[in-house]
């Protein structure tokens, strides 16, 4: 039975190969006439082929856009997870900001240069911590970066 199945597959493949070759060598006018004679709606077929090709081109041209959207969604999810790691209490958040400014010169320059951190509202402290998290100031894996600004 296996030999019959293989023979049938080979016959079918040969048929498709011959059909493809016949279509390849036929003139467009002959193909159009045959399709119309068979009752095919050639305008609809042409529109479907055109739309398929346009979709393929559009998807190819937008591949970087799709990749950027995916990266944006991933980064947004990561940031929201980090933000949820903020301490619950206002005093703990204020201590976190003061400690970060005391131990990291870059954080101090960005956040605390002209401010008294003890006078900031809780909303300002929360906002500053979220901004610093977005910038990666609390990432353990982030390497210190010397941007030349002191």
Secondary structure, DSSP 8 states (H G I E B T S, - for coil): -HHHHHHHHHHHHHHHHHHHHHHHHS-HHHHHHHHHHTT--HHHHHHHHHHHHHHHHHHHHTHHHHHHHHHHHHHHHHHHHHHTTS-SSHHHHHHHHHHHHHH-HHHIIIIITT--GGGS-HHHHHHHHHHHHHTTTT-SS------S--
